[in-house]
Amino acid sequence: MAAQVQRDTGARLVHPFTDPAVIAGQGTAALELLNQCDGALDVLLVPVGGGGLASGTALVARAQARPLRVFLAEPAGAAETAASFAAGHRVTDFTPDTICDGLRGTLGEPNFALLAGRAVGASGATANDVEVLVVDDADTVAAMRLAWSRLKQIVEPSSATVLAALLRHRARFAGLRVGAVLSGGNVDLDAVGDLFGASGTARS
């Protein structure tokens, strides 16, 4: 349908995560966070699906004067970014199975190139400054519930993967200044009770 509208109207398609302007725009979330912290962060932690926010964040991190690592939180049921990093090439043959509907999309080609440090202008950077942390849906729901109960923040599952990864790997981040981007609050409020009840996660 999008292609038909383009043909009929001459419109330009702005892809939700592979468009360079979208990548740059989403990267400003990391830039704003760094500015608020006077750049004194050691780690940036963001979710990854199609890779717009992730690759934009990696670009911002690599532009900093001091070393800044990027960790990507990804659901186990849609962990093609982790698989792509392990394989050294983009993995696209997978069927997503996760409650994180915002992270079910396939990692974009330019996004993988940027994350892996293979894009033109990446200054020779390699993927060792970007790492994927895979979390399961039960930990994600527990993190979502924790954010709701303690922070009073409505956080969607796709965003809660960040907190889930931070809690699951807390020893790795001990003593570091961590910036975590909670990227959205798109939640069906009618379904929240069932989600929390079915998870059986009273953990915090």
MODELLER restraints for C-alpha pairs under 7 A, 6 or more apart:
rsr = mdl.restraints
at = mdl.atoms
rsr.add(forms.Gaussian(group=physical.xy_distance, feature=features.Distance(at['CA:6:A'], at['CA:12:A']), mean=6.49, stdev=0.5))
rsr.add(forms.Gaussian(group=physical.xy_distance, feature=features.Distance(at['CA:16:A'], at['CA:22:A']), mean=6.75, stdev=0.5))
rsr.add(forms.Gaussian(group=physical.xy_distance, feature=features.Distance(at['CA:17:A'], at['CA:23:A']), mean=6.34, stdev=0.5))
rsr.add(forms.Gaussian(group=physical.xy_distance, feature=features.Distance(at['CA:17:A'], at['CA:50:A']), mean=5.87, stdev=0.5))
rsr.add(forms.Gaussian(group=physical.xy_distance, feature=features.Distance(at['CA:17:A'], at['CA:51:A']), mean=6.15, stdev=0.5))
rsr.add(forms.Gaussian(group=physical.xy_distance, feature=features.Distance(at['CA:17:A'], at['CA:52:A']), mean=4.22, stdev=0.5))
rsr.add(forms.Gaussian(group=physical.xy_distance, feature=features.Distance(at['CA:18:A'], at['CA:52:A']), mean=6.36, stdev=0.5))
rsr.add(forms.Gaussian(group=physical.xy_distance, feature=features.Distance(at['CA:18:A'], at['CA:108:A']), mean=5.88, stdev=0.5))
rsr.add(forms.Gaussian(group=physical.xy_distance, feature=features.Distance(at['CA:18:A'], at['CA:110:A']), mean=6.25, stdev=0.5))
rsr.add(forms.Gaussian(group=physical.xy_distance, feature=features.Distance(at['CA:18:A'], at['CA:111:A']), mean=6.44, stdev=0.5))
rsr.add(forms.Gaussian(group=physical.xy_distance, feature=features.Distance(at['CA:22:A'], at['CA:52:A']), mean=6.75, stdev=0.5))
rsr.add(forms.Gaussian(group=physical.xy_distance, feature=features.Distance(at['CA:23:A'], at['CA:52:A']), mean=4.80, stdev=0.5))
rsr.add(forms.Gaussian(group=physical.xy_distance, feature=features.Distance(at['CA:23:A'], at['CA:53:A']), mean=6.32, stdev=0.5))
rsr.add(forms.Gaussian(group=physical.xy_distance, feature=features.Distance(at['CA:23:A'], at['CA:55:A']), mean=6.61, stdev=0.5))
rsr.add(forms.Gaussian(group=physical.xy_distance, feature=features.Distance(at['CA:23:A'], at['CA:56:A']), mean=4.86, stdev=0.5))
rsr.add(forms.Gaussian(group=physical.xy_distance, feature=features.Distance(at['CA:24:A'], at['CA:56:A']), mean=5.45, stdev=0.5))
rsr.add(forms.Gaussian(group=physical.xy_distance, feature=features.Distance(at['CA:26:A'], at['CA:52:A']), mean=6.54, stdev=0.5))
rsr.add(forms.Gaussian(group=physical.xy_distance, feature=features.Distance(at['CA:26:A'], at['CA:53:A']), mean=4.99, stdev=0.5))
rsr.add(forms.Gaussian(group=physical.xy_distance, feature=features.Distance(at['CA:26:A'], at['CA:56:A']), mean=5.85, stdev=0.5))
rsr.add(forms.Gaussian(group=physical.xy_distance, feature=features.Distance(at['CA:27:A'], at['CA:53:A']), mean=5.87, stdev=0.5))
rsr.add(forms.Gaussian(group=physical.xy_distance, feature=features.Distance(at['CA:27:A'], at['CA:56:A']), mean=3.85, stdev=0.5))
rsr.add(forms.Gaussian(group=physical.xy_distance, feature=features.Distance(at['CA:27:A'], at['CA:57:A']), mean=4.69, stdev=0.5))
rsr.add(forms.Gaussian(group=physical.xy_distance, feature=features.Distance(at['CA:27:A'], at['CA:60:A']), mean=6.38, stdev=0.5))
rsr.add(forms.Gaussian(group=physical.xy_distance, feature=features.Distance(at['CA:30:A'], at['CA:57:A']), mean=5.68, stdev=0.5))
rsr.add(forms.Gaussian(group=physical.xy_distance, feature=features.Distance(at['CA:30:A'], at['CA:60:A']), mean=6.87, stdev=0.5))
rsr.add(forms.Gaussian(group=physical.xy_distance, feature=features.Distance(at['CA:31:A'], at['CA:60:A']), mean=6.37, stdev=0.5))
rsr.add(forms.Gaussian(group=physical.xy_distance, feature=features.Distance(at['CA:41:A'], at['CA:177:A']), mean=4.94, stdev=0.5))
rsr.add(forms.Gaussian(group=physical.xy_distance, feature=features.Distance(at['CA:41:A'], at['CA:178:A']), mean=5.96, stdev=0.5))
rsr.add(forms.Gaussian(group=physical.xy_distance, feature=features.Distance(at['CA:41:A'], at['CA:179:A']), mean=6.61, stdev=0.5))
rsr.add(forms.Gaussian(group=physical.xy_distance, feature=features.Distance(at['CA:42:A'], at['CA:68:A']), mean=5.15, stdev=0.5))
rsr.add(forms.Gaussian(group=physical.xy_distance, feature=features.Distance(at['CA:42:A'], at['CA:69:A']), mean=6.49, stdev=0.5))
rsr.add(forms.Gaussian(group=physical.xy_distance, feature=features.Distance(at['CA:42:A'], at['CA:176:A']), mean=5.96, stdev=0.5))
rsr.add(forms.Gaussian(group=physical.xy_distance, feature=features.Distance(at['CA:42:A'], at['CA:177:A']), mean=5.23, stdev=0.5))
rsr.add(forms.Gaussian(group=physical.xy_distance, feature=features.Distance(at['CA:42:A'], at['CA:178:A']), mean=6.09, stdev=0.5))
rsr.add(forms.Gaussian(group=physical.xy_distance, feature=features.Distance(at['CA:43:A'], at['CA:68:A']), mean=5.57, stdev=0.5))
rsr.add(forms.Gaussian(group=physical.xy_distance, feature=features.Distance(at['CA:43:A'], at['CA:69:A']), mean=4.88, stdev=0.5))
rsr.add(forms.Gaussian(group=physical.xy_distance, feature=features.Distance(at['CA:43:A'], at['CA:70:A']), mean=5.79, stdev=0.5))
rsr.add(forms.Gaussian(group=physical.xy_distance, feature=features.Distance(at['CA:43:A'], at['CA:177:A']), mean=6.46, stdev=0.5))
rsr.add(forms.Gaussian(group=physical.xy_distance, feature=features.Distance(at['CA:43:A'], at['CA:178:A']), mean=4.81, stdev=0.5))
rsr.add(forms.Gaussian(group=physical.xy_distance, feature=features.Distance(at['CA:43:A'], at['CA:179:A']), mean=6.10, stdev=0.5))
rsr.add(forms.Gaussian(group=physical.xy_distance, feature=features.Distance(at['CA:44:A'], at['CA:69:A']), mean=6.31, stdev=0.5))
rsr.add(forms.Gaussian(group=physical.xy_distance, feature=features.Distance(at['CA:44:A'], at['CA:70:A']), mean=4.84, stdev=0.5))
rsr.add(forms.Gaussian(group=physical.xy_distance, feature=features.Distance(at['CA:44:A'], at['CA:71:A']), mean=6.22, stdev=0.5))
rsr.add(forms.Gaussian(group=physical.xy_distance, feature=features.Distance(at['CA:44:A'], at['CA:178:A']), mean=5.95, stdev=0.5))
rsr.add(forms.Gaussian(group=physical.xy_distance, feature=features.Distance(at['CA:44:A'], at['CA:179:A']), mean=4.78, stdev=0.5))
rsr.add(forms.Gaussian(group=physical.xy_distance, feature=features.Distance(at['CA:44:A'], at['CA:180:A']), mean=5.92, stdev=0.5))
rsr.add(forms.Gaussian(group=physical.xy_distance, feature=features.Distance(at['CA:45:A'], at['CA:70:A']), mean=5.88, stdev=0.5))
rsr.add(forms.Gaussian(group=physical.xy_distance, feature=features.Distance(at['CA:45:A'], at['CA:71:A']), mean=4.76, stdev=0.5))
rsr.add(forms.Gaussian(group=physical.xy_distance, feature=features.Distance(at['CA:45:A'], at['CA:72:A']), mean=5.87, stdev=0.5))
rsr.add(forms.Gaussian(group=physical.xy_distance, feature=features.Distance(at['CA:45:A'], at['CA:162:A']), mean=6.42, stdev=0.5))
rsr.add(forms.Gaussian(group=physical.xy_distance, feature=features.Distance(at['CA:45:A'], at['CA:179:A']), mean=6.13, stdev=0.5))
rsr.add(forms.Gaussian(group=physical.xy_distance, feature=features.Distance(at['CA:45:A'], at['CA:180:A']), mean=4.72, stdev=0.5))
rsr.add(forms.Gaussian(group=physical.xy_distance, feature=features.Distance(at['CA:45:A'], at['CA:181:A']), mean=6.27, stdev=0.5))
rsr.add(forms.Gaussian(group=physical.xy_distance, feature=features.Distance(at['CA:46:A'], at['CA:54:A']), mean=6.41, stdev=0.5))
rsr.add(forms.Gaussian(group=physical.xy_distance, feature=features.Distance(at['CA:46:A'], at['CA:71:A']), mean=6.51, stdev=0.5))
rsr.add(forms.Gaussian(group=physical.xy_distance, feature=features.Distance(at['CA:46:A'], at['CA:72:A']), mean=5.20, stdev=0.5))
rsr.add(forms.Gaussian(group=physical.xy_distance, feature=features.Distance(at['CA:46:A'], at['CA:73:A']), mean=6.05, stdev=0.5))
rsr.add(forms.Gaussian(group=physical.xy_distance, feature=features.Distance(at['CA:46:A'], at['CA:162:A']), mean=5.91, stdev=0.5))
rsr.add(forms.Gaussian(group=physical.xy_distance, feature=features.Distance(at['CA:46:A'], at['CA:180:A']), mean=6.17, stdev=0.5))
rsr.add(forms.Gaussian(group=physical.xy_distance, feature=features.Distance(at['CA:46:A'], at['CA:181:A']), mean=5.25, stdev=0.5))
rsr.add(forms.Gaussian(group=physical.xy_distance, feature=features.Distance(at['CA:47:A'], at['CA:54:A']), mean=6.84, stdev=0.5))
rsr.add(forms.Gaussian(group=physical.xy_distance, feature=features.Distance(at['CA:47:A'], at['CA:72:A']), mean=5.31, stdev=0.5))
rsr.add(forms.Gaussian(group=physical.xy_distance, feature=features.Distance(at['CA:47:A'], at['CA:73:A']), mean=4.52, stdev=0.5))
rsr.add(forms.Gaussian(group=physical.xy_distance, feature=features.Distance(at['CA:47:A'], at['CA:74:A']), mean=6.11, stdev=0.5))
rsr.add(forms.Gaussian(group=physical.xy_distance, feature=features.Distance(at['CA:47:A'], at['CA:158:A']), mean=6.96, stdev=0.5))
rsr.add(forms.Gaussian(group=physical.xy_distance, feature=features.Distance(at['CA:47:A'], at['CA:159:A']), mean=6.35, stdev=0.5))
rsr.add(forms.Gaussian(group=physical.xy_distance, feature=features.Distance(at['CA:47:A'], at['CA:161:A']), mean=6.50, stdev=0.5))
rsr.add(forms.Gaussian(group=physical.xy_distance, feature=features.Distance(at['CA:47:A'], at['CA:162:A']), mean=5.84, stdev=0.5))
rsr.add(forms.Gaussian(group=physical.xy_distance, feature=features.Distance(at['CA:48:A'], at['CA:54:A']), mean=5.70, stdev=0.5))
rsr.add(forms.Gaussian(group=physical.xy_distance, feature=features.Distance(at['CA:48:A'], at['CA:72:A']), mean=5.73, stdev=0.5))
rsr.add(forms.Gaussian(group=physical.xy_distance, feature=features.Distance(at['CA:48:A'], at['CA:73:A']), mean=5.98, stdev=0.5))
rsr.add(forms.Gaussian(group=physical.xy_distance, feature=features.Distance(at['CA:48:A'], at['CA:74:A']), mean=5.67, stdev=0.5))
rsr.add(forms.Gaussian(group=physical.xy_distance, feature=features.Distance(at['CA:48:A'], at['CA:103:A']), mean=6.41, stdev=0.5))
rsr.add(forms.Gaussian(group=physical.xy_distance, feature=features.Distance(at['CA:49:A'], at['CA:102:A']), mean=6.92, stdev=0.5))
rsr.add(forms.Gaussian(group=physical.xy_distance, feature=features.Distance(at['CA:49:A'], at['CA:103:A']), mean=3.95, stdev=0.5))
rsr.add(forms.Gaussian(group=physical.xy_distance, feature=features.Distance(at['CA:49:A'], at['CA:104:A']), mean=6.08, stdev=0.5))
rsr.add(forms.Gaussian(group=physical.xy_distance, feature=features.Distance(at['CA:49:A'], at['CA:105:A']), mean=5.55, stdev=0.5))
rsr.add(forms.Gaussian(group=physical.xy_distance, feature=features.Distance(at['CA:49:A'], at['CA:106:A']), mean=6.60, stdev=0.5))
rsr.add(forms.Gaussian(group=physical.xy_distance, feature=features.Distance(at['CA:49:A'], at['CA:107:A']), mean=6.02, stdev=0.5))
rsr.add(forms.Gaussian(group=physical.xy_distance, feature=features.Distance(at['CA:50:A'], at['CA:103:A']), mean=6.86, stdev=0.5))
rsr.add(forms.Gaussian(group=physical.xy_distance, feature=features.Distance(at['CA:50:A'], at['CA:105:A']), mean=5.17, stdev=0.5))
rsr.add(forms.Gaussian(group=physical.xy_distance, feature=features.Distance(at['CA:50:A'], at['CA:106:A']), mean=5.30, stdev=0.5))
rsr.add(forms.Gaussian(group=physical.xy_distance, feature=features.Distance(at['CA:50:A'], at['CA:107:A']), mean=4.13, stdev=0.5))
rsr.add(forms.Gaussian(group=physical.xy_distance, feature=features.Distance(at['CA:50:A'], at['CA:108:A']), mean=5.55, stdev=0.5))
rsr.add(forms.Gaussian(group=physical.xy_distance, feature=features.Distance(at['CA:51:A'], at['CA:107:A']), mean=5.56, stdev=0.5))
rsr.add(forms.Gaussian(group=physical.xy_distance, feature=features.Distance(at['CA:51:A'], at['CA:108:A']), mean=6.34, stdev=0.5))
rsr.add(forms.Gaussian(group=physical.xy_distance, feature=features.Distance(at['CA:51:A'], at['CA:111:A']), mean=5.39, stdev=0.5))
rsr.add(forms.Gaussian(group=physical.xy_distance, feature=features.Distance(at['CA:52:A'], at['CA:111:A']), mean=6.56, stdev=0.5))
rsr.add(forms.Gaussian(group=physical.xy_distance, feature=features.Distance(at['CA:54:A'], at['CA:72:A']), mean=6.88, stdev=0.5))
rsr.add(forms.Gaussian(group=physical.xy_distance, feature=features.Distance(at['CA:55:A'], at['CA:111:A']), mean=5.51, stdev=0.5))
rsr.add(forms.Gaussian(group=physical.xy_distance, feature=features.Distance(at['CA:55:A'], at['CA:114:A']), mean=5.80, stdev=0.5))
rsr.add(forms.Gaussian(group=physical.xy_distance, feature=features.Distance(at['CA:55:A'], at['CA:115:A']), mean=5.44, stdev=0.5))
rsr.add(forms.Gaussian(group=physical.xy_distance, feature=features.Distance(at['CA:58:A'], at['CA:70:A']), mean=6.40, stdev=0.5))
rsr.add(forms.Gaussian(group=physical.xy_distance, feature=features.Distance(at['CA:58:A'], at['CA:115:A']), mean=6.39, stdev=0.5))
rsr.add(forms.Gaussian(group=physical.xy_distance, feature=features.Distance(at['CA:61:A'], at['CA:68:A']), mean=5.54, stdev=0.5))
rsr.add(forms.Gaussian(group=physical.xy_distance, feature=features.Distance(at['CA:69:A'], at['CA:129:A']), mean=5.11, stdev=0.5))
rsr.add(forms.Gaussian(group=physical.xy_distance, feature=features.Distance(at['CA:69:A'], at['CA:130:A']), mean=6.14, stdev=0.5))
rsr.add(forms.Gaussian(group=physical.xy_distance, feature=features.Distance(at['CA:70:A'], at['CA:129:A']), mean=6.26, stdev=0.5))
rsr.add(forms.Gaussian(group=physical.xy_distance, feature=features.Distance(at['CA:70:A'], at['CA:130:A']), mean=4.79, stdev=0.5))
rsr.add(forms.Gaussian(group=physical.xy_distance, feature=features.Distance(at['CA:70:A'], at['CA:131:A']), mean=6.47, stdev=0.5))
rsr.add(forms.Gaussian(group=physical.xy_distance, feature=features.Distance(at['CA:71:A'], at['CA:130:A']), mean=5.74, stdev=0.5))
rsr.add(forms.Gaussian(group=physical.xy_distance, feature=features.Distance(at['CA:71:A'], at['CA:131:A']), mean=4.89, stdev=0.5))
rsr.add(forms.Gaussian(group=physical.xy_distance, feature=features.Distance(at['CA:71:A'], at['CA:132:A']), mean=5.65, stdev=0.5))
rsr.add(forms.Gaussian(group=physical.xy_distance, feature=features.Distance(at['CA:71:A'], at['CA:133:A']), mean=6.75, stdev=0.5))
rsr.add(forms.Gaussian(group=physical.xy_distance, feature=features.Distance(at['CA:72:A'], at['CA:131:A']), mean=6.12, stdev=0.5))
rsr.add(forms.Gaussian(group=physical.xy_distance, feature=features.Distance(at['CA:72:A'], at['CA:132:A']), mean=4.57, stdev=0.5))
rsr.add(forms.Gaussian(group=physical.xy_distance, feature=features.Distance(at['CA:72:A'], at['CA:133:A']), mean=5.88, stdev=0.5))
rsr.add(forms.Gaussian(group=physical.xy_distance, feature=features.Distance(at['CA:73:A'], at['CA:132:A']), mean=6.03, stdev=0.5))
rsr.add(forms.Gaussian(group=physical.xy_distance, feature=features.Distance(at['CA:73:A'], at['CA:133:A']), mean=5.00, stdev=0.5))
rsr.add(forms.Gaussian(group=physical.xy_distance, feature=features.Distance(at['CA:73:A'], at['CA:134:A']), mean=5.96, stdev=0.5))
rsr.add(forms.Gaussian(group=physical.xy_distance, feature=features.Distance(at['CA:73:A'], at['CA:161:A']), mean=5.65, stdev=0.5))
rsr.add(forms.Gaussian(group=physical.xy_distance, feature=features.Distance(at['CA:73:A'], at['CA:162:A']), mean=5.32, stdev=0.5))
rsr.add(forms.Gaussian(group=physical.xy_distance, feature=features.Distance(at['CA:73:A'], at['CA:165:A']), mean=6.06, stdev=0.5))
rsr.add(forms.Gaussian(group=physical.xy_distance, feature=features.Distance(at['CA:74:A'], at['CA:132:A']), mean=6.87, stdev=0.5))
rsr.add(forms.Gaussian(group=physical.xy_distance, feature=features.Distance(at['CA:74:A'], at['CA:133:A']), mean=6.18, stdev=0.5))
rsr.add(forms.Gaussian(group=physical.xy_distance, feature=features.Distance(at['CA:74:A'], at['CA:134:A']), mean=4.87, stdev=0.5))
rsr.add(forms.Gaussian(group=physical.xy_distance, feature=features.Distance(at['CA:74:A'], at['CA:135:A']), mean=6.19, stdev=0.5))
rsr.add(forms.Gaussian(group=physical.xy_distance, feature=features.Distance(at['CA:74:A'], at['CA:161:A']), mean=6.63, stdev=0.5))
rsr.add(forms.Gaussian(group=physical.xy_distance, feature=features.Distance(at['CA:75:A'], at['CA:98:A']), mean=6.73, stdev=0.5))
rsr.add(forms.Gaussian(group=physical.xy_distance, feature=features.Distance(at['CA:75:A'], at['CA:134:A']), mean=5.57, stdev=0.5))
rsr.add(forms.Gaussian(group=physical.xy_distance, feature=features.Distance(at['CA:75:A'], at['CA:135:A']), mean=5.05, stdev=0.5))
rsr.add(forms.Gaussian(group=physical.xy_distance, feature=features.Distance(at['CA:75:A'], at['CA:136:A']), mean=5.65, stdev=0.5))
rsr.add(forms.Gaussian(group=physical.xy_distance, feature=features.Distance(at['CA:75:A'], at['CA:137:A']), mean=6.65, stdev=0.5))
rsr.add(forms.Gaussian(group=physical.xy_distance, feature=features.Distance(at['CA:75:A'], at['CA:161:A']), mean=6.92, stdev=0.5))
rsr.add(forms.Gaussian(group=physical.xy_distance, feature=features.Distance(at['CA:76:A'], at['CA:134:A']), mean=5.48, stdev=0.5))
rsr.add(forms.Gaussian(group=physical.xy_distance, feature=features.Distance(at['CA:76:A'], at['CA:135:A']), mean=5.52, stdev=0.5))
rsr.add(forms.Gaussian(group=physical.xy_distance, feature=features.Distance(at['CA:76:A'], at['CA:136:A']), mean=5.15, stdev=0.5))
rsr.add(forms.Gaussian(group=physical.xy_distance, feature=features.Distance(at['CA:77:A'], at['CA:96:A']), mean=5.52, stdev=0.5))
rsr.add(forms.Gaussian(group=physical.xy_distance, feature=features.Distance(at['CA:77:A'], at['CA:97:A']), mean=4.55, stdev=0.5))
rsr.add(forms.Gaussian(group=physical.xy_distance, feature=features.Distance(at['CA:77:A'], at['CA:98:A']), mean=4.92, stdev=0.5))
rsr.add(forms.Gaussian(group=physical.xy_distance, feature=features.Distance(at['CA:78:A'], at['CA:96:A']), mean=4.71, stdev=0.5))
rsr.add(forms.Gaussian(group=physical.xy_distance, feature=features.Distance(at['CA:78:A'], at['CA:97:A']), mean=6.30, stdev=0.5))
rsr.add(forms.Gaussian(group=physical.xy_distance, feature=features.Distance(at['CA:78:A'], at['CA:98:A']), mean=6.64, stdev=0.5))
rsr.add(forms.Gaussian(group=physical.xy_distance, feature=features.Distance(at['CA:78:A'], at['CA:104:A']), mean=5.91, stdev=0.5))
rsr.add(forms.Gaussian(group=physical.xy_distance, feature=features.Distance(at['CA:79:A'], at['CA:134:A']), mean=6.82, stdev=0.5))
rsr.add(forms.Gaussian(group=physical.xy_distance, feature=features.Distance(at['CA:80:A'], at['CA:91:A']), mean=5.90, stdev=0.5))
rsr.add(forms.Gaussian(group=physical.xy_distance, feature=features.Distance(at['CA:80:A'], at['CA:92:A']), mean=6.85, stdev=0.5))
rsr.add(forms.Gaussian(group=physical.xy_distance, feature=features.Distance(at['CA:81:A'], at['CA:107:A']), mean=6.43, stdev=0.5))
rsr.add(forms.Gaussian(group=physical.xy_distance, feature=features.Distance(at['CA:82:A'], at['CA:132:A']), mean=5.65, stdev=0.5))
rsr.add(forms.Gaussian(group=physical.xy_distance, feature=features.Distance(at['CA:83:A'], at['CA:91:A']), mean=6.39, stdev=0.5))
rsr.add(forms.Gaussian(group=physical.xy_distance, feature=features.Distance(at['CA:84:A'], at['CA:90:A']), mean=4.73, stdev=0.5))
rsr.add(forms.Gaussian(group=physical.xy_distance, feature=features.Distance(at['CA:84:A'], at['CA:91:A']), mean=4.95, stdev=0.5))
rsr.add(forms.Gaussian(group=physical.xy_distance, feature=features.Distance(at['CA:90:A'], at['CA:112:A']), mean=6.85, stdev=0.5))
rsr.add(forms.Gaussian(group=physical.xy_distance, feature=features.Distance(at['CA:92:A'], at['CA:106:A']), mean=6.31, stdev=0.5))
rsr.add(forms.Gaussian(group=physical.xy_distance, feature=features.Distance(at['CA:96:A'], at['CA:104:A']), mean=5.69, stdev=0.5))
rsr.add(forms.Gaussian(group=physical.xy_distance, feature=features.Distance(at['CA:98:A'], at['CA:137:A']), mean=6.59, stdev=0.5))
rsr.add(forms.Gaussian(group=physical.xy_distance, feature=features.Distance(at['CA:99:A'], at['CA:137:A']), mean=6.66, stdev=0.5))
rsr.add(forms.Gaussian(group=physical.xy_distance, feature=features.Distance(at['CA:99:A'], at['CA:157:A']), mean=6.80, stdev=0.5))
rsr.add(forms.Gaussian(group=physical.xy_distance, feature=features.Distance(at['CA:100:A'], at['CA:157:A']), mean=5.16, stdev=0.5))
rsr.add(forms.Gaussian(group=physical.xy_distance, feature=features.Distance(at['CA:100:A'], at['CA:158:A']), mean=4.54, stdev=0.5))
rsr.add(forms.Gaussian(group=physical.xy_distance, feature=features.Distance(at['CA:101:A'], at['CA:158:A']), mean=6.77, stdev=0.5))
rsr.add(forms.Gaussian(group=physical.xy_distance, feature=features.Distance(at['CA:102:A'], at['CA:158:A']), mean=5.62, stdev=0.5))
rsr.add(forms.Gaussian(group=physical.xy_distance, feature=features.Distance(at['CA:103:A'], at['CA:158:A']), mean=6.07, stdev=0.5))
rsr.add(forms.Gaussian(group=physical.xy_distance, feature=features.Distance(at['CA:113:A'], at['CA:119:A']), mean=5.04, stdev=0.5))
rsr.add(forms.Gaussian(group=physical.xy_distance, feature=features.Distance(at['CA:115:A'], at['CA:127:A']), mean=6.40, stdev=0.5))
rsr.add(forms.Gaussian(group=physical.xy_distance, feature=features.Distance(at['CA:115:A'], at['CA:130:A']), mean=6.72, stdev=0.5))
rsr.add(forms.Gaussian(group=physical.xy_distance, feature=features.Distance(at['CA:116:A'], at['CA:126:A']), mean=5.72, stdev=0.5))
rsr.add(forms.Gaussian(group=physical.xy_distance, feature=features.Distance(at['CA:116:A'], at['CA:127:A']), mean=4.36, stdev=0.5))
rsr.add(forms.Gaussian(group=physical.xy_distance, feature=features.Distance(at['CA:117:A'], at['CA:124:A']), mean=6.60, stdev=0.5))
rsr.add(forms.Gaussian(group=physical.xy_distance, feature=features.Distance(at['CA:117:A'], at['CA:125:A']), mean=4.81, stdev=0.5))
rsr.add(forms.Gaussian(group=physical.xy_distance, feature=features.Distance(at['CA:117:A'], at['CA:126:A']), mean=4.60, stdev=0.5))
rsr.add(forms.Gaussian(group=physical.xy_distance, feature=features.Distance(at['CA:117:A'], at['CA:127:A']), mean=5.78, stdev=0.5))
rsr.add(forms.Gaussian(group=physical.xy_distance, feature=features.Distance(at['CA:133:A'], at['CA:165:A']), mean=6.30, stdev=0.5))
rsr.add(forms.Gaussian(group=physical.xy_distance, feature=features.Distance(at['CA:135:A'], at['CA:161:A']), mean=6.74, stdev=0.5))
rsr.add(forms.Gaussian(group=physical.xy_distance, feature=features.Distance(at['CA:135:A'], at['CA:164:A']), mean=6.75, stdev=0.5))
rsr.add(forms.Gaussian(group=physical.xy_distance, feature=features.Distance(at['CA:135:A'], at['CA:165:A']), mean=6.09, stdev=0.5))
rsr.add(forms.Gaussian(group=physical.xy_distance, feature=features.Distance(at['CA:138:A'], at['CA:199:A']), mean=6.23, stdev=0.5))
rsr.add(forms.Gaussian(group=physical.xy_distance, feature=features.Distance(at['CA:139:A'], at['CA:164:A']), mean=5.60, stdev=0.5))
rsr.add(forms.Gaussian(group=physical.xy_distance, feature=features.Distance(at['CA:140:A'], at['CA:157:A']), mean=6.23, stdev=0.5))
rsr.add(forms.Gaussian(group=physical.xy_distance, feature=features.Distance(at['CA:140:A'], at['CA:160:A']), mean=5.62, stdev=0.5))
rsr.add(forms.Gaussian(group=physical.xy_distance, feature=features.Distance(at['CA:140:A'], at['CA:161:A']), mean=5.15, stdev=0.5))
rsr.add(forms.Gaussian(group=physical.xy_distance, feature=features.Distance(at['CA:140:A'], at['CA:164:A']), mean=5.17, stdev=0.5))
rsr.add(forms.Gaussian(group=physical.xy_distance, feature=features.Distance(at['CA:141:A'], at['CA:157:A']), mean=6.57, stdev=0.5))
rsr.add(forms.Gaussian(group=physical.xy_distance, feature=features.Distance(at['CA:141:A'], at['CA:196:A']), mean=6.93, stdev=0.5))
rsr.add(forms.Gaussian(group=physical.xy_distance, feature=features.Distance(at['CA:142:A'], at['CA:201:A']), mean=5.50, stdev=0.5))
rsr.add(forms.Gaussian(group=physical.xy_distance, feature=features.Distance(at['CA:142:A'], at['CA:202:A']), mean=6.99, stdev=0.5))
rsr.add(forms.Gaussian(group=physical.xy_distance, feature=features.Distance(at['CA:142:A'], at['CA:203:A']), mean=6.09, stdev=0.5))
rsr.add(forms.Gaussian(group=physical.xy_distance, feature=features.Distance(at['CA:142:A'], at['CA:204:A']), mean=6.66, stdev=0.5))
rsr.add(forms.Gaussian(group=physical.xy_distance, feature=features.Distance(at['CA:143:A'], at['CA:160:A']), mean=5.81, stdev=0.5))
rsr.add(forms.Gaussian(group=physical.xy_distance, feature=features.Distance(at['CA:143:A'], at['CA:163:A']), mean=5.81, stdev=0.5))
rsr.add(forms.Gaussian(group=physical.xy_distance, feature=features.Distance(at['CA:143:A'], at['CA:164:A']), mean=5.16, stdev=0.5))
rsr.add(forms.Gaussian(group=physical.xy_distance, feature=features.Distance(at['CA:144:A'], at['CA:155:A']), mean=6.02, stdev=0.5))
rsr.add(forms.Gaussian(group=physical.xy_distance, feature=features.Distance(at['CA:144:A'], at['CA:156:A']), mean=6.94, stdev=0.5))
rsr.add(forms.Gaussian(group=physical.xy_distance, feature=features.Distance(at['CA:144:A'], at['CA:157:A']), mean=6.38, stdev=0.5))
rsr.add(forms.Gaussian(group=physical.xy_distance, feature=features.Distance(at['CA:144:A'], at['CA:160:A']), mean=5.16, stdev=0.5))
rsr.add(forms.Gaussian(group=physical.xy_distance, feature=features.Distance(at['CA:146:A'], at['CA:204:A']), mean=5.82, stdev=0.5))
rsr.add(forms.Gaussian(group=physical.xy_distance, feature=features.Distance(at['CA:147:A'], at['CA:153:A']), mean=5.78, stdev=0.5))
rsr.add(forms.Gaussian(group=physical.xy_distance, feature=features.Distance(at['CA:147:A'], at['CA:155:A']), mean=6.95, stdev=0.5))
rsr.add(forms.Gaussian(group=physical.xy_distance, feature=features.Distance(at['CA:148:A'], at['CA:154:A']), mean=5.82, stdev=0.5))
rsr.add(forms.Gaussian(group=physical.xy_distance, feature=features.Distance(at['CA:154:A'], at['CA:185:A']), mean=5.33, stdev=0.5))
rsr.add(forms.Gaussian(group=physical.xy_distance, feature=features.Distance(at['CA:155:A'], at['CA:184:A']), mean=6.10, stdev=0.5))
rsr.add(forms.Gaussian(group=physical.xy_distance, feature=features.Distance(at['CA:155:A'], at['CA:185:A']), mean=4.40, stdev=0.5))
rsr.add(forms.Gaussian(group=physical.xy_distance, feature=features.Distance(at['CA:156:A'], at['CA:184:A']), mean=5.99, stdev=0.5))
rsr.add(forms.Gaussian(group=physical.xy_distance, feature=features.Distance(at['CA:156:A'], at['CA:185:A']), mean=4.65, stdev=0.5))
rsr.add(forms.Gaussian(group=physical.xy_distance, feature=features.Distance(at['CA:156:A'], at['CA:186:A']), mean=5.43, stdev=0.5))
rsr.add(forms.Gaussian(group=physical.xy_distance, feature=features.Distance(at['CA:156:A'], at['CA:187:A']), mean=5.45, stdev=0.5))
rsr.add(forms.Gaussian(group=physical.xy_distance, feature=features.Distance(at['CA:159:A'], at['CA:182:A']), mean=5.07, stdev=0.5))
rsr.add(forms.Gaussian(group=physical.xy_distance, feature=features.Distance(at['CA:159:A'], at['CA:183:A']), mean=5.21, stdev=0.5))
rsr.add(forms.Gaussian(group=physical.xy_distance, feature=features.Distance(at['CA:159:A'], at['CA:184:A']), mean=5.77, stdev=0.5))
rsr.add(forms.Gaussian(group=physical.xy_distance, feature=features.Distance(at['CA:160:A'], at['CA:182:A']), mean=6.84, stdev=0.5))
rsr.add(forms.Gaussian(group=physical.xy_distance, feature=features.Distance(at['CA:162:A'], at['CA:180:A']), mean=6.76, stdev=0.5))
rsr.add(forms.Gaussian(group=physical.xy_distance, feature=features.Distance(at['CA:162:A'], at['CA:182:A']), mean=6.83, stdev=0.5))
